[in-house]
Amino acid sequence: VNGYYFTKDNPNSDLRVNYCDLSASGYNEEDLRVGDPETMLKGAMMFTLSNFVCSSCPSHCDRYNSHCGTYYDLSSLNATFDDSLAQEFDIDLEEGSLKAKKAGFFAFYFSNPLIKFYIGNFRCSNSCIHWVDIGDKLKFKLNTMMKDFVKVDLVIKQI
């Protein structure tokens, strides 16, 4: 099918968008290069969130409180992270954010779906792939009904 495709010249090159005229004569299915699946962990960066402050969260929440379904920004993060993550993002634990130093598609995976991750207004729940621009802030948020917190491992990989 003719169209735009994500392509790489080799496994180590950057991901690009190219128009491919696959219905043109000369293309045979066996001639098309098909790579082996790549593991998400190869070249992945790890961020482990073990504690935080949610100063904007309501102190009391029950099923009748309309604010209980809202996600609130986390700050004063207690976290550990790979050195490679600090090369790709400015990490502000006090503010609770990661600020992108370079643009590209990034894959995100969370070990705990109770925490959400926002890139601007885009919400990533559990796993997502999203375009990140230089300077974009990535913020952690929590639903106040989920204050019994369990640590979160966030895996980030540029693709």
N, C-alpha and C positions, 0 to 999 in steps of 0.2 A: 504494500500500500504506500503510495506516495505521501510524503508529509515531513514534518519536522521531528527529529529524533535527538535524544541525548546520545552523544558519541564521545569516544575517547580514541586517540590514535594508538595508545598502548595503556596497559594497566596502571602506569604511574603518571600519566598525563592528566591535565585538568579536564573536567567534564565540560563539553561544549554543546551548543544547539546547532544542528546542520539540517539543511533540506536534503532529503534522500529521494531520488527518483527510482524507486525499487521496481516499478512496473516496466521500466525501459528494457529493451532487449539486451541480452547479455547477462542478466542476473539469473543465477540458478540457486535454489535453496542450499545445495551442498557447498556453493562457493561463498556464501555469506559466513563471515566469521562470527562464531558464537563462543563467548568466553565462559569460563567456569564461574559458578557463583562465588561471590566474595563474602567473607565473614564480616559482620558488623564490627567485631572487636579489633581487627587489624587496623592499626592507626587510630583507634578510637581514644577519646579523652574522657577521663572519669572525674565527676564532681560528686562528693558524698556529703549530704546535708544531714547533720546529726541533731541540731537544735536551732532555735530561732526565737524572735520576738514578733508578735503581731499586735502592735500598739493601736492600730485602727480597728481591731476586732471588737465587737460588742462583748461586754463582760458576761452577759446572760443571754442564752439562746434557748428557745423552745420552739415547738412546731407552729406556734401562733405568731412568732416574730418574723416579719417579712425580710429582715436583714440577714436571717440565718442562711439563706440560699446564696448570698453574695460571696464572691471571692475577694479576699483582702491581701494587700501587699505584705510580704514578710521582710523583716529587717534584722540587723544584728545577727547575721547567720554565723553559726558555728559549723564550719565545713572544712573538708580537706579536698585537695584537687591535684591533678597531675601538673607537672611543670609545663607540659605541652599545651595545656589549656590556657595558661597565663601568656603564652606566646600568641594565641589566637584571640583572646578576650582580655579586656581590662576587668578585673574582678574587684567589686566593691562589696565586701561582706557587710559593712555597716548599712549601706543602702539596700542590700539584697539584690544586686543586679550583676549581670555580665554585659559588657559593652563590646561589640564586635570590632576587631581591628582590621578585618578584611571581609570582602563580600564573597558570597557563594551559597550553594545549596548545602544545607546541613541536615543530617538525620539526628533526631533526638529520641531517646528511649528512657523511660522512668521505671524504677523497680517498684514504686508505690503510686498507684493512680489517685491517691487522695490529694496530692499536691499537683497544681497546674502550673504551667510555664507559659508566660505571655511574651510574644515578640511584637511590640506595639499593641495593636488590638487583636492580633491573631492568638487564639488559645490552643495550646498543644496539650492534649490529654493522653497520657501513657506513652504514645509514640507518634511521631510525625516527621515529615520532610518539609522544609520551608526555606525559601530564599531569604538570606540575611544580608542587609547592606552594611557598609562601614558606618559605625556610629549607632546602629540599632541597639536598643537596650532589651535585654532578656530578663524578665522579672519572675520571681517565684510568688505564687499566691496560694492561699488556703481557704477552704470553706470553713466557716466558724463551727459548723456541726462536727468537724473532724479535728478537734483540738487534742484528742489522744493520739499523739504523733508517733509514728514509727519512722526510723531513718530512711532516707531516700538516696538511691544511687541514680545519678543521671549520666548516661553515656551519650557523648556528642561525637559525631564524625562528619567531617566535610567530605562531600561526595562530588 
